[in-house]
């Protein structure tokens, strides 16, 4: 692609962002994902709310009650996690269940953040609404299961049949659904990047360098994801990860060797990475991704759910119980995938890669030239 086309494309993108910033306004969708009427309209909850519900919950200590109760182990863990989460919320704001107003804290204080929010705001709004509809459907389906009815009975037995308790249960699921919306957005981006890299790998005609370029694009995709997370959460660690990932992707795209010549001057030369080195770098990259996923699975909890738990809960609609069995299967799958990756990498390092048809044709032409 020529420099002129790149310049024209960049100008068009800026022009589109300018028009969107003038004629449209991005407003986050604040409609609830979980329908509160499912709980609050129940006949048994049509009573006067207890004004001391929040104070009573903050002062409660139900750990021993849960241990010696008739609740199932799964419900006991879920109830304790919900109680811990509620105490934290009420400690920050005693009127958490009935806020005076809902505020939007997303501020665009730099030209780049304002540019991105106007360029991708409408698309983000459409995606969030679609994800919310999906989560609302899954949560409604879960509300019709025996697992939810069992938890609901134990919940009201522990917290009391009170309208405030019903609102608390709805808000707990709503916050988990909000976290899942962000996680699903990132997951869709990862899947899109993975499919794009796979399509490029299997359709590219650059037999010698296509693995290196595919790995480069994968690291660039990771940098873009980290940058988006850093912009959304305003955390420096994401920005640092984005810079490191971009540097790795840049090196894989344009590999260089830095040295000093005989006169002592800095010498920068383009080099071609060997197939074995690219295989080793691919194995390292896959291992790093596996370590991240294993860390999520092992360190996540119901109070601070990890992305994998949120993805599983999004599919099942169950944001109350931890999907222990499914996560155990995921651990085994990651282990098997890493073992297969290790064995294939060892094979490449030991045997190398078979010559491609293009390379064989080039070698045949060289042999003919040398024979003359």
C-alpha positions as CSV (number, residue, x, y, z in Angstrom):
1,X,0.0,0.0,0.0
2,X,1.4,3.4,-1.0
3,X,2.1,6.3,1.3
4,X,-0.5,8.3,-0.5
5,X,-3.3,5.7,0.2
6,X,-2.3,5.6,3.8
7,X,-2.4,9.4,4.1
8,X,-5.8,9.5,2.4
9,X,-7.1,6.8,4.7
10,X,-5.9,8.6,7.8
11,X,-7.5,11.8,6.7
12,X,-10.8,10.0,6.1
13,X,-10.7,8.5,9.6
14,X,-10.1,11.9,11.2
15,X,-12.9,13.4,9.1
16,X,-15.4,10.7,10.2
17,X,-14.5,11.3,13.8
18,X,-14.9,15.0,13.4
19,X,-18.4,14.6,11.9
20,X,-19.4,12.2,14.6
21,X,-18.2,14.5,17.3
22,X,-20.3,17.4,15.9
23,X,-23.5,15.6,14.9
24,X,-23.7,12.8,17.4
25,X,-23.1,12.2,21.1
26,X,-22.0,8.9,22.7
27,X,-24.0,8.1,25.8
28,X,-23.4,4.9,27.7
29,X,-26.4,2.6,27.9
30,X,-27.5,2.7,31.5
31,X,-30.6,0.4,31.1
32,X,-30.4,-2.5,33.6
33,X,-29.5,-6.0,32.2
34,X,-31.3,-7.8,35.0
35,X,-35.0,-7.2,35.2
36,X,-35.6,-6.1,38.8
37,X,-39.3,-6.9,38.6
38,X,-38.5,-10.6,38.7
39,X,-37.6,-10.3,42.4
40,X,-39.3,-7.1,43.6
41,X,-42.7,-8.0,42.2
42,X,-42.9,-11.4,44.0
43,X,-46.0,-11.6,46.2
44,X,-44.2,-12.6,49.4
45,X,-42.0,-9.4,49.1
46,X,-44.8,-6.9,49.0
47,X,-44.1,-5.7,52.6
48,X,-42.6,-2.7,54.2
49,X,-38.8,-2.6,53.7
50,X,-36.6,-2.7,56.8
51,X,-34.9,0.7,57.1
52,X,-32.1,-0.9,59.2
53,X,-31.3,-3.6,56.6
54,X,-28.0,-2.1,55.5
55,X,-26.8,-1.5,59.1
56,X,-27.8,-5.0,60.1
57,X,-25.9,-6.5,57.1
58,X,-22.8,-4.5,57.8
59,X,-22.8,-5.7,61.4
60,X,-23.5,-9.3,60.5
61,X,-21.1,-12.2,60.8
62,X,-22.6,-15.2,59.2
63,X,-19.5,-17.2,58.5
64,X,-20.2,-19.7,61.4
65,X,-23.9,-19.7,60.5
66,X,-23.0,-20.9,57.0
67,X,-20.6,-23.5,58.1
68,X,-23.2,-25.1,60.5
69,X,-26.2,-24.6,58.3
70,X,-28.2,-27.0,56.2
71,X,-27.3,-25.0,53.0
72,X,-25.4,-26.9,50.3
73,X,-21.7,-26.1,50.1
74,X,-22.3,-24.4,46.7
75,X,-25.0,-22.1,48.1
76,X,-23.0,-21.4,51.3
77,X,-20.0,-20.2,49.3
78,X,-22.2,-18.1,47.1
79,X,-24.1,-16.5,50.0
80,X,-20.9,-15.7,51.9
81,X,-19.4,-14.1,48.7
82,X,-22.6,-12.0,48.2
83,X,-22.6,-11.0,51.9
84,X,-18.9,-9.9,51.7
85,X,-19.6,-7.9,48.5
86,X,-22.7,-6.2,50.0
87,X,-20.8,-5.2,53.2
88,X,-18.1,-3.6,51.0
89,X,-20.7,-1.7,49.0
90,X,-22.7,-0.5,52.0
91,X,-19.5,0.5,53.8
92,X,-18.7,2.9,50.9
93,X,-22.3,4.2,50.6
94,X,-25.0,3.3,53.0
95,X,-27.6,4.3,50.4
96,X,-26.1,2.0,47.7
97,X,-29.4,0.4,46.9
98,X,-31.2,3.7,46.3
99,X,-28.7,6.2,44.9
100,X,-29.8,9.8,44.5
101,X,-28.5,9.9,40.9
102,X,-26.5,7.7,38.5
103,X,-23.3,9.4,37.3
104,X,-21.2,8.7,34.3
105,X,-17.5,9.0,35.2
106,X,-16.1,8.6,31.7
107,X,-14.2,11.8,30.9
108,X,-12.2,12.4,27.8
109,X,-9.3,14.7,29.0
110,X,-6.9,14.1,26.0
111,X,-7.3,14.7,22.3
112,X,-6.6,11.0,21.6
113,X,-9.3,9.7,24.1
114,X,-11.8,12.2,22.7
115,X,-10.9,11.0,19.1
116,X,-11.4,7.4,20.0
117,X,-14.6,7.8,21.9
118,X,-16.2,9.7,19.0
119,X,-14.8,7.3,16.4
120,X,-15.8,4.1,18.1
121,X,-18.6,5.3,20.4
122,X,-21.5,4.4,18.2
123,X,-20.1,1.0,17.4
124,X,-19.4,0.4,21.1
125,X,-23.0,1.4,22.0
126,X,-24.5,-1.1,19.5
127,X,-22.2,-3.9,20.7
128,X,-23.0,-3.2,24.4
129,X,-26.8,-3.2,23.7
130,X,-26.4,-6.5,21.8
131,X,-24.4,-8.1,24.7
132,X,-26.9,-6.8,27.2
133,X,-29.8,-8.4,25.4
134,X,-27.9,-11.7,25.3
135,X,-27.0,-11.6,29.0
136,X,-30.6,-10.6,29.9
137,X,-31.8,-13.6,28.0
138,X,-29.4,-16.0,29.7
139,X,-30.1,-14.7,33.2
140,X,-33.9,-15.0,32.6
141,X,-33.3,-18.6,31.5
142,X,-31.3,-19.3,34.7
143,X,-34.0,-17.8,36.9
144,X,-36.2,-20.7,35.7
145,X,-33.8,-23.4,36.9
146,X,-33.9,-25.5,40.1
147,X,-30.4,-24.2,41.0
148,X,-31.7,-20.6,41.2
149,X,-34.8,-21.6,43.1
150,X,-32.6,-23.4,45.6
151,X,-30.3,-20.4,46.1
152,X,-33.3,-18.1,46.3
153,X,-34.8,-20.1,49.2
154,X,-31.5,-20.1,51.1
155,X,-30.9,-16.5,50.4
156,X,-34.2,-15.2,51.8
157,X,-33.9,-17.6,54.7
158,X,-30.5,-16.0,55.6
159,X,-31.2,-12.3,54.8
160,X,-34.9,-12.2,55.5
161,X,-37.9,-11.9,53.3
162,X,-37.5,-8.2,52.7
163,X,-37.8,-5.9,49.6
164,X,-34.3,-4.6,50.4
165,X,-32.9,-8.1,50.1
166,X,-34.7,-8.5,46.8
167,X,-33.1,-5.3,45.5
168,X,-29.7,-6.4,46.8
169,X,-29.9,-9.7,44.9
170,X,-30.8,-7.9,41.7
171,X,-28.0,-5.4,42.0
172,X,-25.5,-8.1,42.7
173,X,-26.3,-9.9,39.5
174,X,-26.5,-6.5,37.6
175,X,-22.9,-5.7,38.6
176,X,-21.6,-9.1,37.6
177,X,-23.4,-8.7,34.2
178,X,-21.7,-5.3,33.8
179,X,-18.3,-6.9,34.3
180,X,-19.3,-9.6,31.9
181,X,-20.2,-7.1,29.2
182,X,-16.7,-5.7,29.3
183,X,-15.2,-9.2,29.3
184,X,-17.3,-10.3,26.3
185,X,-16.2,-7.2,24.3
186,X,-12.6,-8.1,24.9
187,X,-13.2,-11.8,24.1
188,X,-14.9,-10.9,20.8
189,X,-11.9,-8.8,19.9
190,X,-9.5,-11.6,20.7
191,X,-11.6,-14.0,18.6
192,X,-11.6,-11.6,15.7
193,X,-7.8,-11.1,15.9
194,X,-7.3,-14.9,16.1
195,X,-9.5,-15.7,13.1
196,X,-7.7,-12.9,11.1
197,X,-4.3,-14.2,12.0
198,X,-5.3,-17.8,11.1
199,X,-6.8,-16.7,7.8
200,X,-3.6,-14.8,6.9
201,X,-1.4,-17.8,7.9
202,X,-3.4,-20.3,5.7
203,X,-3.9,-18.0,2.7
204,X,-0.6,-16.1,2.6
205,X,1.8,-17.0,-0.2
206,X,4.8,-15.8,1.7
207,X,5.9,-19.3,2.7
208,X,9.2,-18.3,4.3
209,X,8.0,-15.4,6.5
210,X,4.2,-16.0,7.0
211,X,4.7,-17.6,10.4
212,X,6.8,-14.6,11.6
213,X,4.3,-12.1,10.2
214,X,1.3,-13.9,11.8
215,X,3.0,-13.9,15.1
216,X,3.8,-10.2,14.7
217,X,0.2,-9.4,13.9
218,X,-0.9,-11.4,17.0
219,X,1.4,-9.3,19.2
220,X,0.1,-6.1,17.6
221,X,-3.5,-7.3,18.4
222,X,-2.5,-7.8,22.0
223,X,-1.0,-4.3,22.1
224,X,-4.3,-2.9,20.7
225,X,-6.3,-4.8,23.4
226,X,-4.0,-3.6,26.2
227,X,-4.3,-0.1,25.0
228,X,-8.1,-0.2,24.9
229,X,-8.1,-1.7,28.4
230,X,-5.7,1.0,29.6
231,X,-7.9,3.8,28.1
232,X,-11.0,2.3,29.6
233,X,-9.7,1.5,33.1
234,X,-7.0,4.3,33.3
235,X,-4.4,1.8,34.6
236,X,-0.7,2.3,33.8
237,X,0.0,-1.4,33.8
238,X,-2.1,-1.9,30.7
239,X,-0.3,0.9,28.9
240,X,3.1,-0.6,29.8
241,X,1.9,-4.0,28.5
242,X,0.7,-2.3,25.3
243,X,4.1,-0.7,24.7
244,X,6.0,-4.0,25.3
245,X,3.6,-5.9,23.1
246,X,3.9,-3.3,20.3
247,X,7.7,-3.4,20.5
248,X,7.7,-7.3,20.2
249,X,5.3,-7.1,17.3
250,X,7.5,-4.4,15.7
251,X,10.6,-6.5,16.0
252,X,8.9,-9.5,14.5
253,X,7.6,-7.4,11.6
254,X,10.9,-5.7,11.0
255,X,13.7,-7.8,12.6
256,X,17.0,-6.0,13.0
257,X,20.4,-6.5,14.5
258,X,22.2,-3.8,16.3
259,X,26.0,-3.9,16.6
260,X,29.1,-1.7,16.3
261,X,31.3,-1.8,13.2
262,X,35.1,-1.7,13.2
263,X,35.1,2.1,13.4
264,X,32.9,2.0,16.5
265,X,29.8,3.3,14.8
266,X,26.3,1.9,15.5
267,X,25.3,-0.5,12.8
268,X,21.6,-1.4,12.4
269,X,20.8,-4.1,9.8
270,X,17.7,-5.9,8.7
271,X,17.9,-9.7,9.3
272,X,15.7,-12.7,8.6
273,X,14.7,-14.8,11.5
274,X,15.2,-18.5,11.1
275,X,12.3,-20.9,11.2
276,X,13.5,-22.5,14.4
277,X,13.7,-19.1,16.1
278,X,10.2,-18.2,15.0
279,X,9.0,-21.6,16.3
280,X,10.6,-20.9,19.7
281,X,9.1,-17.4,19.9
282,X,5.7,-18.8,19.0
283,X,6.0,-21.4,21.8
284,X,7.0,-18.6,24.3
285,X,4.0,-16.5,23.2
286,X,1.6,-19.4,23.5
287,X,3.1,-20.3,26.9
288,X,2.6,-16.7,28.1
289,X,-1.0,-16.8,27.1
290,X,-1.5,-20.1,28.9
291,X,0.1,-18.7,32.1
292,X,-2.3,-15.8,32.0
293,X,-5.3,-18.1,31.6
294,X,-4.1,-20.4,34.4
295,X,-3.5,-17.4,36.7
296,X,-7.1,-16.2,36.0
297,X,-8.6,-19.6,36.8
298,X,-6.6,-20.1,40.0
299,X,-6.8,-16.6,41.5
300,X,-10.3,-15.6,40.5
301,X,-13.1,-15.8,43.1
302,X,-16.8,-14.9,43.3
303,X,-15.9,-11.6,45.0
304,X,-13.4,-10.7,42.3
305,X,-14.4,-12.8,39.3
306,X,-11.8,-13.5,36.6
307,X,-12.6,-13.1,32.9
308,X,-12.9,-16.9,32.3
309,X,-15.5,-17.2,35.1
310,X,-17.4,-14.2,33.7
311,X,-17.5,-15.8,30.3
312,X,-18.8,-19.1,31.6
313,X,-21.4,-17.3,33.7
314,X,-22.5,-15.3,30.7
315,X,-23.2,-18.5,28.8
316,X,-25.0,-20.2,31.7
317,X,-26.6,-17.0,33.1
318,X,-25.5,-18.1,36.6
319,X,-23.5,-15.2,38.2
320,X,-24.2,-16.6,41.7
321,X,-22.2,-19.9,41.8
322,X,-18.6,-20.5,40.7
323,X,-18.4,-22.8,37.7
324,X,-15.8,-25.1,39.4
325,X,-16.3,-28.1,37.2
326,X,-16.1,-26.2,33.9
327,X,-13.0,-24.4,35.1
328,X,-11.3,-27.7,36.0
329,X,-12.0,-28.9,32.4
330,X,-10.5,-25.7,31.1
331,X,-7.4,-26.3,33.1
332,X,-7.0,-29.7,31.6
333,X,-7.6,-28.4,28.1
334,X,-4.9,-25.7,28.6
335,X,-2.5,-28.3,29.8
336,X,-3.1,-30.6,26.8
337,X,-2.8,-27.7,24.4
338,X,0.5,-26.6,25.9
339,X,1.8,-30.2,25.7
340,X,0.8,-30.4,22.0
341,X,2.5,-27.0,21.4
342,X,5.6,-28.1,23.1
343,X,5.9,-31.4,21.2
344,X,5.3,-29.7,17.9
345,X,7.9,-27.0,18.7
346,X,10.4,-29.7,19.7
347,X,9.8,-31.4,16.4
348,X,10.4,-28.2,14.4
349,X,13.6,-27.4,16.4
350,X,14.9,-30.9,15.8
351,X,13.8,-31.7,12.2
352,X,13.1,-28.3,10.7
353,X,10.3,-27.5,8.3
354,X,9.8,-29.2,4.9
355,X,10.7,-27.1,2.0
356,X,7.8,-25.3,0.3
357,X,7.1,-25.7,-3.5
358,X,8.3,-22.2,-4.2
359,X,11.5,-22.8,-2.3
360,X,12.1,-26.1,-4.1
361,X,11.6,-24.4,-7.5
362,X,14.1,-21.8,-6.6
363,X,16.6,-24.4,-5.5
364,X,16.1,-26.3,-8.7
365,X,16.8,-23.2,-10.8
366,X,20.0,-22.5,-8.8
367,X,21.1,-26.1,-9.5
368,X,20.5,-25.6,-13.2
369,X,22.5,-22.4,-13.2
370,X,25.4,-23.9,-11.4
371,X,25.5,-26.9,-13.7
372,X,25.9,-24.7,-16.7
